[in-house]
Amino acid sequence: MIVAGDGIQVDGAGSPSNPVVITAKPAPLVVADSSCITLSGGGTTAAPLIAAPRLDPAPGNLLTCGPGGLLVAGGTGGTVVTGCGLTGDGSPGAPVSATVSAWPHTCSLDDEGGLVYCDSTGALRSEPRGRASFMEDGVNKTYPVTAVPAAVNTLIETRSLTIKNPDLCRPAFAIVEVELDVGFTLPPNSGASSQIGSNAVNYFDNRGSGVSASVHSMATMVFQRTIPPGATLVEPLNIRMGRGSGGATYNRIETYMRAFVFVL
């Protein structure tokens, strides 16, 4: 008795007219696809086993199958095409890199160098550029003859300058300059003072025997302000007077307000 094992096929009864024939019996070929390879064919001469790469159709996928094998699409022979300061083809011997200049300063590049960013369109952007602006306002106003108040620090009028920070990203540094000139009339033995805010800047008195008309002197103050990104500052100029005596009067107030605004 002849029993066929795995992979063996036995035919015939063992007689001269029907001899026993032993042949190899091919096992069925089982194939299965993976996420990256598709298999087809039964592994026979008529239907050979074929493996094909499965390429993701997602937009922006540069991998393709060329006559010589898998390659990155876009350049000749599958190399990466660069431009706008970029060099290299992405290979180990020529990695993609940016053409840069030597740091010309004595300070540390790591500590003081600016940064580069990628915007919503994929373009490279630097840090915001520096800005500088200037604004001013001047008023020269006459008044009816008015007695100078005796009490110091008496508010007469408030004028203002609107200072805008044009930068939406960074605070602005503003240098503010204000000027005040009050026209006094001083009878004999009289006096008067003017103030920028709470700061007394001028005091005049007349110790003579005649009236001193149109007594004045321009006083200046300079200070700084910080304005938040995109904000507007209304800077007040409080005009104050005091120490009025002996019938002292005023009839004119001239002011200038200027702002130098820097965003760096």
BELRAKA-V495320 format. One record per residue. N is the residue number from 1. RES is the residue in one small letter. PSI is psi as a letter, one per 40 degrees, with the letter a starting at -180 (none if undefined). OMEGA is omega in whole degrees, -180 to 180 (* if undefined). D_LAST is the distance of its C-alpha to the last C-alpha in whole Angstrom. Layout:
BEGIN
N/RES/PSI/OMEGA/D_LAST
N/RES/PSI/OMEGA/D_LAST
END
This chain:
BEGIN
1/m/h/180/101
2/i/h/179/97
3/v/h/180/94
4/a/h/173/91
5/g/a/-180/88
6/d/h/178/84
7/g/e/-179/83
8/i/h/177/87
9/q/h/-180/89
10/v/h/178/93
11/d/i/176/96
12/g/i/-176/99
13/a/e/179/102
14/g/e/177/103
15/s/i/178/107
16/p/d/-178/107
17/s/e/-179/107
18/n/g/-175/104
19/p/i/175/102
20/v/h/178/99
21/v/h/179/96
22/i/h/179/93
23/t/i/176/89
24/a/h/179/86
25/k/h/-177/84
26/p/h/176/80
27/a/i/178/78
28/p/h/180/76
29/l/h/180/72
30/v/h/180/70
31/v/i/179/66
32/a/h/178/63
33/d/i/169/60
34/s/a/-180/56
35/s/e/-177/53
36/c/e/-176/52
37/i/h/173/56
38/t/h/180/59
39/l/i/177/62
40/s/i/180/65
41/g/i/-178/69
42/g/e/179/72
43/g/e/179/72
44/t/i/178/75
45/t/d/-179/76
46/a/d/-178/76
47/a/g/-178/73
48/p/i/177/70
49/l/h/-178/68
50/i/h/176/64
51/a/h/180/61
52/a/h/179/58
53/p/i/176/54
54/r/h/-176/53
55/l/h/-180/49
56/d/h/-178/47
57/p/e/-177/46
58/a/i/178/43
59/p/h/178/40
60/g/e/178/38
61/n/h/-176/41
62/l/e/-179/41
63/l/h/179/45
64/t/i/-180/48
65/c/h/-180/51
66/g/i/-178/52
67/p/d/180/56
68/g/e/-179/55
69/g/a/180/53
70/l/i/178/50
71/l/i/175/47
72/v/h/-176/43
73/a/i/173/43
74/g/d/-178/41
75/g/i/179/42
76/t/h/-180/45
77/g/e/178/47
78/g/e/179/44
79/t/i/180/42
80/v/h/177/38
81/v/h/-179/37
82/t/i/178/33
83/g/a/176/31
84/c/f/176/27
85/g/e/177/26
86/l/i/178/29
87/t/i/178/32
88/g/i/-180/35
89/d/e/178/38
90/g/e/179/37
91/s/i/180/40
92/p/d/180/41
93/g/e/-179/41
94/a/g/-180/38
95/p/i/176/35
96/v/h/-179/33
97/s/i/-180/29
98/a/h/174/26
99/t/h/-176/26
100/v/i/177/23
101/s/i/176/22
102/a/i/178/23
103/w/h/-171/20
104/p/e/-172/20
105/h/i/179/18
106/t/e/178/20
107/c/i/-177/18
108/s/h/175/19
109/l/d/-179/18
110/d/d/-176/19
111/d/d/-170/16
112/e/e/-177/13
113/g/i/176/14
114/g/i/-177/12
115/l/i/176/14
116/v/i/-175/16
117/y/i/177/18
118/c/h/-178/21
119/d/a/-174/21
120/s/e/179/24
121/t/e/-179/26
122/g/e/179/25
123/a/i/177/23
124/l/h/-179/20
125/r/i/175/16
126/s/i/174/13
127/e/i/-178/10
128/p/i/-179/8
129/r/i/178/7
130/g/i/180/5
131/r/i/173/7
132/a/h/179/8
133/s/i/-177/12
134/f/h/177/15
135/m/i/-179/18
136/e/i/176/21
137/d/h/179/25
138/g/h/179/28
139/v/h/174/31
140/n/h/-169/34
141/k/h/176/37
142/t/i/-176/41
143/y/i/167/43
144/p/i/179/47
145/v/h/-173/48
146/t/h/-180/47
147/a/h/174/48
148/v/h/-177/45
149/p/i/179/45
150/a/d/-178/47
151/a/h/178/44
152/v/i/174/41
153/n/f/179/38
154/t/h/-179/39
155/l/h/179/37
156/i/d/-175/38
157/e/i/175/35
158/t/h/173/32
159/r/i/-175/29
160/s/i/175/26
161/l/h/177/22
162/t/h/-177/21
163/i/h/-177/17
164/k/h/171/15
165/n/h/-176/12
166/p/e/-176/12
167/d/h/-179/10
168/l/e/-175/12
169/c/d/-168/11
170/r/i/176/8
171/p/i/179/9
172/a/i/174/8
173/f/h/-176/9
174/a/h/171/12
175/i/h/-175/14
176/v/h/178/17
177/e/h/179/20
178/v/i/179/24
179/e/i/-180/27
180/l/h/177/31
181/d/h/-180/34
182/v/h/178/37
183/g/h/-179/41
184/f/i/165/43
185/t/h/-173/47
186/l/h/172/49
187/p/i/177/53
188/p/h/178/54
189/n/f/177/54
190/s/i/178/51
191/g/i/-180/47
192/a/i/177/44
193/s/i/175/40
194/s/i/-176/37
195/q/i/167/34
196/i/h/-172/30
197/g/b/180/30
198/s/e/-177/32
199/n/h/175/31
200/a/h/-175/34
201/v/d/179/33
202/n/i/168/37
203/y/h/179/40
204/f/i/170/43
205/d/i/-179/47
206/n/h/179/50
207/r/e/178/53
208/g/a/-177/55
209/s/e/-180/58
210/g/i/180/56
211/v/h/174/53
212/s/h/-178/50
213/a/i/177/48
214/s/f/175/44
215/v/h/-177/43
216/h/i/175/39
217/s/h/-179/36
218/m/h/177/33
219/a/i/-175/31
220/t/i/171/27
221/m/i/178/24
222/v/h/179/21
223/f/i/-177/19
224/q/i/176/15
225/r/i/173/15
226/t/h/-176/13
227/i/h/-179/13
228/p/i/-179/13
229/p/h/176/12
230/g/e/-175/14
231/a/i/177/16
232/t/h/179/18
233/l/h/172/18
234/v/h/-176/22
235/e/h/-178/22
236/p/i/169/25
237/l/h/180/27
238/n/h/-180/30
239/i/h/-178/33
240/r/i/176/36
241/m/i/179/39
242/g/a/179/42
243/r/f/178/44
244/g/h/-180/46
245/s/i/174/50
246/g/f/178/53
247/g/e/179/52
248/a/i/-180/48
249/t/i/172/47
250/y/i/179/44
251/n/e/180/43
252/r/h/173/40
253/i/h/179/36
254/e/h/179/33
255/t/i/171/30
256/y/h/176/26
257/m/h/-179/23
258/r/i/178/20
259/a/h/174/16
260/f/h/-171/13
261/v/h/-179/10
262/f/h/174/6
263/v/h/-174/4
264/l/none/*/0
END
